[in-house]
Amino acid sequence: MKKYLLLSGMLLVCVFAYAQREQAEYLEAKRLFNNAQYSSAKAAFSALSQSEVFGRHASFYFGLCAFQQEDFAVAKDMWRQVLIQFPTWDQKPEVLFWLAYANFMTGDFSRALEYSTQLTSETLNTEDEERMIATFISPLDLAEVDSLFSEYPDSKPLAEVLVKKLNAATYSERDIQRIDELVTEWGFDINTIAEYELPLVRKEVYNIAVVMPFLYESLQNTSLITQNSLVMDMYQGMLMAAEDLTKRGEPVNIFPYDTKRKASATKKILENKGFENTDLIIGPLYPEPNALVDQYSVANKINKFNPISSNSEVVGDNPFSFLMRPSYETMAMKCAEFAIAENKNPYAMIFYEQSARDSVFAAIYKQQLEEAGFEVVLFREITKDNSRQLLDTLWAQYDQYLTQEEADSIQEIRGRFVKSRRIRRDEMDRMSRNPDFVLPISYDDDQNRIVYYEKLFRIAPDSIGHILAATRSNLFANNLISAVETRGDSIRLYGYGDWLDFTMLSFNQLDRLGVALSDPDYKDRNSFYYRDFQERFIAKYKTRPSVNHLRGYELVYFAGHMMHQYGKYFQTDLRSGVYRKGRIFEGFRYGVANDNQVVPMVRFKDSKLEVVNREMYED
């Protein structure tokens, strides 16, 4: 017994001495590392790599030495071995950090994100991942970031960089739908995504500059006055809005500036000392003045609104530029969203005119349908030469020959109509030339040879779910509606709100067919505010208000109220995406977009025009 006890004691002394020697070697290796003697330190750590006590630490520091010597391949390989050999090591997050950092340094971004996302998962802290992604991923272009995000869709810091890249695109090219999805999914504040900070600026009275082609010096020219009625109508509406805002204790000043449709005149306006006090710009309406005002708007951080355009290119790269109306792209997406929701039949036809507006609308509508699993069986541009042919595709018919037994049977079916006639000479000649062509000949009471037949559409009834007609042609829209009515099946038809102004169009037809129209200018003519405005306007100007009077009124009332509620930079509230009911029109909703996202879809019901998609934009 004493012999074994003595032997055990000797072993403990040896183990203790060996452990002391390993500790001394480890401390010496760390001293070499701290003194930047990386080659010597690496050799010392290598000698300890098999140690049960110091092996994992030595291997980790071996990798750090290689990293400091810019031997990144060796460093990464060593750290990967550490992860494999010691998967539960409490220093695992530090190994993951250096693996991620080394891969970022060497440009292997996919592998780097693999480790940085693991690091976040281990530590439940995104700080290191955010810092590395900001340093190495932010400089990449949109396509590269998007590709990486498709590999790592659960990385919040990567999602934020992607949103910033998407948001930095020119507005007409910006994927608003995708930005909105990412912002909603991750709970981002779009105001912090922007590359600028907005202070809270509150005033007792806000100054609105109306920068438009008033053409004051041409008021004696009748033709110019007629052309300029659009501007004067809007301005009158704006003045009435300012009066109403003052009554409710939210005063605004309206200052008109005449661009004369010229860049030179616009430049003088912007150089005017008093223009510096502007809080909001409405206009301009023409490209050259708009380009100058855009530059001024960005440089001085002044919001600008266009009251009539739906062209997303008007917004451009200016984050302070907004459209009162939805863009053509937004209208197409919202119209498609509505059509997808109410159509179970996945087959559609799309006709569109030769214009930027209509072709963009049709292309985006088609894209939305196809992403939802619909099939566009016909996508055609409407021209003077092919409009008749396109309509013929809908109502073209052929004779379906029937035996007398088939005819008797079909006649019993409600809604089916069988006809009969004598056999034509061309049919007799065809039978004589083609033995495969056989007519089911029958006989009438006088024993004359006849044929029974049914008129059928070449496009089978109910085979097409709906048609979009992106056209402002009175004639084509009217003929298309007639063609759909002639078919008498379940095809739905979608078009523009402009159709309501067509003289040839029958509202009764629209009602019978349930035609749905995308109409951003819809207003409830029975609402209190609409009737009140119209009565006061008629009393003041002795004429009925035009749509431009209403647009001018709506924009100033909305913007003035928002500035008094949320300050000069009221887009900080717009970014919340909250729906705000309009005074005259349906309302406003922006979210991540700079164009209005409210797109009413209207349809006649019992001779009354109604909005049928409010649930898609109201809160």
C-alpha positions in Angstrom: 0.0 0.0 0.0 2.8 2.4 0.9 4.5 1.6 -2.4 1.4 2.7 -4.4 0.9 5.8 -2.3 4.5 6.8 -2.9 4.1 6.2 -6.6 0.9 8.3 -6.7 2.6 11.1 -4.9 5.5 11.1 -7.3 3.0 11.2 -10.3 1.2 14.2 -8.8 4.5 16.1 -8.4 5.4 15.3 -12.0 2.0 16.5 -13.3 2.2 19.6 -11.3 5.7 20.3 -12.5 4.6 19.7 -16.1 1.6 22.0 -15.7 3.9 24.7 -14.3 6.2 24.4 -17.2 3.3 24.6 -19.7 2.0 27.7 -18.0 5.4 29.3 -18.1 5.7 28.5 -21.8 2.2 29.9 -22.4 3.0 33.1 -20.6 6.2 33.5 -22.5 4.4 32.9 -25.8 1.9 35.7 -24.8 4.8 38.0 -23.9 6.2 37.5 -27.4 2.8 38.1 -28.9 2.3 41.3 -27.0 5.8 42.5 -28.1 4.7 41.9 -31.7 7.3 39.1 -32.1 4.8 37.1 -34.1 7.1 34.5 -35.6 8.5 33.5 -32.3 5.1 33.7 -30.6 3.6 31.5 -33.3 6.3 28.8 -32.8 5.7 28.9 -29.0 1.9 28.6 -29.4 2.3 25.8 -31.9 4.3 23.8 -29.3 1.4 24.1 -26.9 -1.3 23.2 -29.4 -1.8 19.7 -28.0 -1.9 20.8 -24.3 -5.0 19.7 -22.5 -4.9 22.9 -20.5 -3.6 25.5 -22.9 -4.2 23.9 -26.3 -7.3 25.8 -27.3 -5.9 29.1 -26.2 -2.6 28.4 -27.9 -4.3 27.5 -31.2 -6.5 30.7 -31.0 -3.3 32.9 -30.5 -1.5 31.0 -33.2 -4.3 32.2 -35.5 -3.9 35.8 -34.2 -0.1 35.6 -34.9 -0.8 34.5 -38.5 -3.4 37.2 -38.9 -1.0 39.9 -37.7 1.5 38.6 -40.3 -1.3 38.9 -42.9 -1.2 35.1 -43.5 -5.0 35.1 -43.5 -5.4 31.7 -45.0 -3.5 30.0 -42.1 -5.3 32.2 -39.5 -8.7 31.2 -40.8 -7.8 27.5 -41.1 -6.6 27.4 -37.5 -9.7 29.2 -36.1 -12.0 26.8 -38.1 -10.1 23.9 -36.4 -10.7 25.5 -33.0 -14.4 25.7 -33.7 -14.5 22.0 -34.8 -12.4 20.7 -31.9 -14.0 22.8 -29.1 -17.6 23.6 -30.2 -18.7 24.4 -26.6 -15.7 26.6 -25.6 -16.8 29.7 -23.7 -14.5 31.8 -25.9 -16.3 30.7 -29.1 -17.8 34.2 -29.7 -14.2 35.6 -29.9 -13.2 32.9 -32.5 -16.3 33.7 -34.5 -15.5 37.4 -34.4 -12.0 36.9 -35.8 -13.2 34.4 -38.4 -15.8 36.9 -39.6 -13.3 39.8 -39.5 -10.6 37.9 -41.4 -13.1 36.9 -44.1 -14.4 40.4 -44.4 -10.7 41.6 -44.7 -10.0 39.1 -47.6 -13.3 39.9 -49.4 -15.0 36.6 -48.8 -18.2 38.4 -47.8 -20.4 35.3 -48.0 -18.3 33.3 -45.6 -17.8 36.4 -43.4 -21.6 36.8 -43.0 -21.8 33.1 -42.1 -19.6 33.7 -39.1 -21.0 37.2 -38.2 -24.5 35.9 -38.1 -23.4 33.0 -35.9 -21.7 35.5 -33.6 -24.9 37.5 -33.2 -26.8 34.3 -32.5 -24.3 33.3 -29.8 -24.1 36.7 -28.1 -27.6 38.0 -28.8 -25.9 41.3 -29.6 -25.7 42.8 -33.1 -23.1 45.4 -32.3 -20.0 43.6 -33.8 -22.0 42.4 -36.8 -23.3 46.0 -37.4 -19.9 47.5 -37.2 -18.3 45.0 -39.6 -21.2 45.2 -42.1 -21.1 49.0 -42.0 -17.4 48.9 -42.8 -17.2 46.2 -45.4 -20.7 45.8 -46.9 -21.9 49.4 -47.1 -19.5 50.3 -49.9 -20.8 47.5 -52.1 -23.3 48.3 -54.8 -27.0 47.3 -54.6 -26.7 44.1 -56.6 -24.0 42.8 -54.4 -25.8 43.6 -51.2 -29.0 42.1 -52.5 -27.2 38.9 -53.5 -25.7 38.6 -50.0 -29.1 39.3 -48.4 -30.6 36.4 -50.4 -28.1 34.1 -48.7 -28.5 35.7 -45.2 -32.1 37.0 -45.0 -32.1 36.8 -41.2 -29.4 39.4 -40.7 -30.9 42.6 -39.5 -27.8 44.8 -40.0 -27.6 43.5 -43.6 -31.3 44.2 -44.1 -30.7 47.8 -43.0 -27.9 48.3 -45.5 -30.1 46.8 -48.2 -32.9 49.3 -47.4 -30.5 52.2 -47.5 -29.2 51.0 -50.9 -32.8 50.6 -52.2 -33.8 54.0 -50.8 -30.8 55.7 -52.4 -32.0 54.8 -56.0 -33.6 57.5 -58.1 -37.2 57.6 -57.2 -38.5 56.3 -60.5 -36.2 53.3 -60.1 -36.8 52.8 -56.4 -38.4 49.5 -55.4 -40.9 51.1 -52.9 -42.8 47.8 -52.4 -39.6 46.0 -51.3 -38.5 48.8 -49.1 -41.9 48.8 -47.4 -41.7 45.0 -46.9 -38.3 45.2 -45.3 -39.2 48.2 -43.1 -42.3 46.5 -41.9 -40.6 43.1 -41.3 -37.6 44.6 -39.3 -39.4 47.5 -37.7 -37.0 50.1 -39.1 -37.6 53.8 -38.8 -37.4 55.1 -42.3 -36.4 58.5 -41.0 -33.2 57.0 -39.6 -32.5 55.2 -42.8 -32.2 58.5 -44.7 -28.8 60.1 -45.1 -29.9 63.3 -43.4 -31.2 64.4 -40.0 -34.2 66.7 -39.7 -34.6 69.1 -36.8 -38.0 69.8 -35.2 -38.9 73.3 -36.5 -42.2 74.8 -35.2 -43.6 78.2 -36.1 -46.8 80.1 -35.5 -47.2 80.8 -39.2 -45.8 78.8 -42.0 -44.8 80.3 -45.4 -45.8 78.4 -48.6 -44.2 79.4 -51.9 -46.4 78.7 -54.9 -43.7 78.5 -57.7 -45.7 78.2 -60.9 -46.1 79.7 -64.4 -48.6 82.4 -63.5 -47.6 84.5 -66.6 -48.7 87.8 -65.0 -47.5 89.9 -67.9 -49.7 87.9 -70.3 -53.0 88.5 -68.6 -54.2 90.6 -71.6 -53.6 87.6 -73.9 -56.8 85.6 -74.0 -55.2 82.4 -75.4 -52.6 82.4 -72.6 -55.2 83.0 -70.0 -57.1 80.0 -71.2 -53.9 77.9 -71.2 -53.1 79.1 -67.7 -56.5 78.4 -66.2 -55.0 75.3 -64.6 -52.6 77.4 -62.5 -55.1 80.1 -61.6 -57.7 77.4 -60.6 -55.2 75.8 -58.2 -54.1 79.1 -56.8 -57.7 80.1 -56.0 -58.2 76.8 -54.3 -55.0 77.3 -52.3 -56.2 80.7 -51.1 -59.5 79.2 -49.9 -57.6 76.6 -48.0 -55.4 79.2 -46.3 -58.6 81.1 -45.2 -60.0 77.8 -43.7 -56.7 77.1 -41.9 -56.6 80.5 -40.4 -60.2 80.0 -39.0 -59.0 76.9 -37.2 -56.0 78.6 -35.8 -53.4 77.1 -38.1 -52.4 80.1 -40.3 -50.2 79.9 -43.4 -49.0 82.6 -45.8 -49.3 81.9 -49.5 -46.6 83.6 -51.7 -47.0 83.3 -55.5 -43.9 83.3 -57.7 -44.1 83.4 -61.5 -41.6 81.0 -63.2 -42.8 82.2 -66.6 -42.0 78.6 -67.7 -38.3 79.7 -67.8 -35.2 78.7 -66.0 -33.9 82.3 -65.9 -37.0 83.5 -64.2 -36.9 80.6 -61.7 -33.3 81.4 -60.9 -34.2 85.0 -60.0 -36.9 83.7 -57.7 -34.5 81.4 -55.8 -32.0 84.3 -55.5 -34.8 86.5 -53.9 -33.8 87.3 -50.3 -37.3 86.7 -49.1 -37.4 83.2 -50.5 -35.1 82.1 -47.7 -38.0 82.1 -45.3 -40.0 79.5 -47.3 -41.2 76.5 -45.4 -42.8 74.6 -48.2 -42.7 74.9 -52.0 -45.6 73.9 -54.3 -44.5 73.4 -57.8 -42.9 74.0 -60.3 -44.8 72.3 -63.2 -42.2 72.3 -65.9 -38.8 70.3 -66.2 -36.3 73.2 -66.3 -37.7 75.2 -63.4 -38.2 72.0 -61.5 -34.6 71.0 -61.8 -33.5 74.3 -60.4 -35.9 74.2 -57.5 -34.9 70.6 -56.8 -31.3 71.7 -56.3 -32.5 74.5 -54.0 -34.8 72.2 -52.1 -32.0 69.7 -51.3 -29.4 72.3 -50.5 -31.7 74.2 -48.1 -33.8 71.2 -46.9 -37.1 72.6 -48.0 -40.0 70.2 -48.8 -41.7 70.6 -52.2 -45.0 69.1 -53.4 -46.2 68.7 -57.0 -50.0 68.9 -56.9 -50.8 67.4 -60.3 -48.1 65.1 -61.6 -48.1 61.3 -61.3 -44.7 61.0 -62.9 -42.2 59.5 -60.4 -39.3 61.1 -62.3 -40.5 64.5 -60.9 -39.3 63.3 -57.5 -35.9 62.3 -58.9 -33.1 62.1 -56.3 -34.6 64.7 -54.0 -35.7 63.2 -50.6 -37.6 66.4 -49.9 -39.8 66.1 -53.1 -43.3 64.6 -52.9 -46.2 64.0 -55.2 -49.7 64.8 -53.9 -51.0 62.1 -56.3 -49.9 58.5 -56.6 -47.3 57.8 -59.3 -48.2 55.7 -62.3 -46.2 52.8 -60.8 -48.2 53.0 -57.5 -51.5 53.1 -59.4 -50.5 50.0 -61.3 -49.5 48.1 -58.2 -52.6 49.0 -56.3 -54.9 48.2 -59.2 -53.1 44.8 -59.6 -53.4 44.2 -55.9 -57.2 44.7 -56.1 -57.6 42.6 -59.2 -55.6 39.7 -57.6 -57.7 39.9 -54.5 -61.1 39.6 -56.3 -60.2 37.3 -59.2 -60.0 33.5 -58.8 -59.6 32.9 -62.5 -55.8 33.4 -63.1 -55.9 34.2 -66.8 -55.7 37.9 -67.9 -55.3 40.1 -70.9 -53.6 43.5 -70.9 -54.0 46.2 -73.6 -52.1 49.4 -73.4 -51.5 52.6 -75.4 -48.3 54.0 -76.9 -47.3 56.4 -74.1 -44.9 56.3 -71.2 -47.7 56.4 -68.7 -49.7 53.6 -70.1 -46.8 51.3 -71.0 -45.3 51.7 -67.5 -48.7 51.0 -65.9 -49.2 47.9 -68.1 -45.7 46.5 -67.5 -45.9 46.9 -63.7 -49.4 45.5 -63.6 -48.3 42.4 -65.6 -45.3 41.9 -63.3 -47.5 42.0 -60.2 -49.9 39.5 -61.7 -47.2 37.1 -62.6 -45.6 37.3 -59.2 -48.9 36.3 -57.7 -49.2 33.3 -60.0 -51.5 34.7 -62.7 -50.9 34.2 -66.4 -51.1 37.0 -68.9 -52.3 35.3 -72.0 -52.3 38.4 -74.2 -50.1 41.6 -73.6 -50.6 43.9 -76.6 -50.0 47.6 -77.4 -52.9 49.4 -78.9 -52.3 51.2 -82.2 -54.6 52.7 -84.8 -53.8 49.7 -87.0 -54.4 46.9 -84.6 -57.2 48.2 -82.4 -59.9 46.5 -84.5 -58.0 43.2 -84.5 -57.5 43.3 -80.7 -61.3 43.7 -80.2 -62.0 40.9 -82.7 -60.0 38.5 -80.4 -62.7 39.0 -77.8 -65.9 38.7 -79.9 -64.7 36.6 -82.9 -67.0 33.7 -83.3 -67.3 30.5 -85.3 -70.1 28.0 -86.2 -70.1 24.8 -84.2 -72.0 22.3 -86.3 -74.5 20.0 -84.4 -76.5 16.9 -85.2 -80.2 17.1 -84.8 -80.0 15.1 -81.5 -77.3 17.5 -80.2 -79.4 20.5 -81.2 -82.5 19.2 -79.5 -80.5 18.6 -76.3 -78.7 22.0 -76.3 -82.0 23.9 -76.9 -83.2 22.7 -73.5 -80.2 24.5 -71.8 -81.0 28.0 -70.6 -78.8 30.6 -72.2 -77.7 28.4 -75.1 -79.1 29.2 -78.6 -79.2 26.8 -81.6 -79.7 28.1 -85.1 -80.4 26.3 -88.4 -79.9 27.2 -92.0 -79.6 25.7 -95.5 -76.2 24.4 -96.3 -74.1 26.9 -98.2 -72.5 26.3 -101.5 -69.0 26.9 -100.0 -69.7 24.1 -97.5 -70.7 21.7 -100.3 -67.6 22.5 -102.2 -65.5 22.0 -99.1 -67.0 18.6 -98.5 -66.3 17.6 -102.1 -62.6 18.7 -101.8 -61.9 17.4 -98.3 -63.2 14.0 -97.3 -62.3 14.8 -93.6 -64.7 17.6 -93.5 -68.1 16.2 -92.7 -71.3 18.2 -92.1 -73.9 16.7 -89.8 -76.7 17.1 -92.4 -80.3 17.3 -91.2 -83.6 17.9 -93.0 -86.3 20.4 -92.5 -90.1 19.8 -92.9 -89.8 20.3 -96.7 -86.9 17.9 -96.8 -84.4 20.6 -97.6 -80.9 19.8 -96.4 -80.1 22.0 -93.5 -77.4 22.2 -90.8 -77.9 23.0 -87.1 -75.2 25.1 -85.5 -74.3 27.2 -82.4 -72.3 30.4 -82.5 -69.3 30.1 -80.2 -66.6 32.5 -79.3 -63.1 31.5 -80.3 -62.0 32.5 -76.8 -64.2 30.2 -74.7 -66.7 31.8 -72.3 -65.3 32.3 -68.8 -61.8 31.2 -69.9 -60.4 34.7 -69.2 -60.7 36.1 -65.7 -60.1 39.8 -66.4 -58.8 42.4 -68.8 -56.8 45.6 -68.0 -57.1 48.4 -70.5 -54.4 51.0 -69.9 -55.9 53.5 -72.3 -57.2 57.0 -72.4 -58.8 56.5 -75.8 -62.5 57.2 -75.6 -63.2 55.2 -78.7 -61.2 52.1 -77.7 -62.5 52.0 -74.2 -66.1 52.3 -75.5 -65.6 49.5 -78.0 -63.9 47.3 -75.5 -66.7 47.7 -73.1 -69.2 46.8 -75.8 -67.1 43.7 -76.8 -67.1 42.5 -73.2 -70.8 43.0 -72.9 -71.4 41.1 -76.2 -69.6 38.1 -74.8 -72.0 38.0 -71.8 -69.6 35.9 -69.7 -67.7 36.6 -66.4 -64.8 38.6 -67.7 -64.0 41.6 -65.4 -62.7 44.8 -66.9 -60.3 47.3 -65.2 -59.5 50.8 -66.5 -58.7 54.4 -65.6 -60.8 56.9 -63.7 -60.4 59.1 -66.8 -63.1 57.0 -68.5 -65.7 58.7 -66.3 -65.1 61.9 -68.4 -65.6 60.2 -71.8 -68.7 61.5 -73.6 -69.3 58.2 -75.5 -69.3 56.1 -72.4 -72.5 54.8 -70.9 -72.5 54.7 -67.1 -75.2 52.1 -67.3 -72.8 49.8 -69.2 -70.2 50.3 -66.5 -72.7 49.5 -63.9 -74.0 46.3 -65.6 -70.5 45.0 -66.2 -69.1 46.0 -62.8 -66.1 47.8 -64.5 -63.6 48.9 -61.9 -61.6 52.1 -62.4 -58.3 53.3 -60.8 -59.3 56.9 -59.9 -57.0 58.9 -57.6 -59.2 62.0 -58.3 -62.3 60.4 -56.7 -64.3 62.6 -54.4 -67.5 61.9 -52.6 -69.8 64.6 -54.0 -72.2 64.0 -51.1 -69.7 64.6 -48.3 -70.1 67.6 -46.1 -66.8 69.1 -46.9 -67.2 68.8 -50.7 -70.7 70.3 -50.6 -69.5 73.1 -48.2 -66.5 73.9 -50.4 -68.6 74.0 -53.6 -71.3 76.2 -52.1 -68.8 78.7 -50.7 -66.8 78.7 -54.0 -69.9 79.3 -56.1 -70.9 82.2 -53.8 -67.5 83.7 -54.1 -66.6 83.2 -57.8 -70.0 82.6 -59.4 -68.9 79.4 -61.1 -68.5 75.8 -60.2 -65.0 74.6 -59.0 -62.8 72.6 -61.4 -60.8 69.6 -60.3 -57.7 71.9 -60.1 -59.5 74.2 -57.6 -60.0 71.1 -55.5 -56.4 69.9 -55.9 -55.0 73.3 -54.8 -57.4 73.5 -51.8 -56.6 69.9 -50.7 -52.8 70.2 -50.9 -52.6 73.5 -48.9 -55.1 72.4 -46.3 -53.3 69.0 -45.9 -49.7 70.5 -45.8 -50.7 73.5 -43.6 -52.4 71.3 -41.1 -49.5 68.8 -41.0 -46.9 71.5 -40.5 -48.9 72.9 -37.5 -49.2 69.4 -36.1 -45.7 68.0 -36.7 -43.5 70.9 -37.7 -41.9 72.1 -40.9 -40.5 68.6 -41.6 -43.8 66.8 -41.2 -42.5 63.8 -43.3 -41.3 62.4 -40.0 -44.9 61.6 -39.4 -45.6 60.7 -43.0 -43.1 57.9 -42.7 -45.3 56.2 -40.1 -47.5 55.2 -43.0 -50.7 56.3 -41.1 -53.7 56.9 -43.4 -55.0 60.5 -43.2 -58.5 61.1 -44.6 -58.7 63.9 -47.1 -60.8 67.0 -46.9 -62.1 66.6 -50.5 -60.3 63.6 -52.0 -59.9 60.1 -50.4 -56.8 60.9 -48.4 -53.0 60.6 -47.9 -50.7 57.8 -47.1 -46.9 57.8 -47.7 -44.9 55.5 -45.5 -41.5 54.9 -47.2 -42.8 56.4 -50.4 -42.7 60.0 -51.7 -45.9 59.6 -53.7 -49.3 59.2 -52.3 -50.1 55.5 -51.7 -53.9 56.0 -51.6 -55.4 54.7 -54.9 -59.2 54.4 -54.9 -60.7 51.7 -57.1 -64.3 52.8 -58.0 -67.2 50.9 -59.4 -70.8 51.7 -60.1 -73.4 50.0 -58.0 -77.1 50.7 -58.6 -76.1 53.8 -60.5 -73.9 55.1 -57.7 -70.1 55.4 -57.9 -68.5 53.7 -54.9 -65.0 53.1 -53.6 -64.5 49.3 -53.4 -61.0 49.0 -52.0 -60.9 51.2 -48.9 -59.8 48.3 -46.7 -56.5 48.2 -48.6 -55.4 51.7 -47.5 -57.5 52.7 -44.5 -56.0 51.9 -41.0 
